[in-house]
Amino acid sequence: MRRSSKGICANLAEGFAKQTHSKPEFARFISMAMGSCSEVETWISYAFDLGYTSQAQHDDWLRSYAHIYGMLINPREKLK
């Protein structure tokens, strides 16, 4: 979970640095950040299924990552 959640920020930072010379490249990195976000959602479900988290924690984390995913959609669409 830590690795994939850090991937969200890392992809955004790398893509942002490249945006000055390639908007499509930035959009690609945003898409990769969205993939990392989806990966975190999978790990959240695994953690709950294996009994590492409570239902309340599971629901809270899923809401948070759904919100983060949603925030990535608009910038990616604007760069297309």
Order of alpha helices (4+ residues) and beta strands (2+ residues): alpha-alpha-alpha
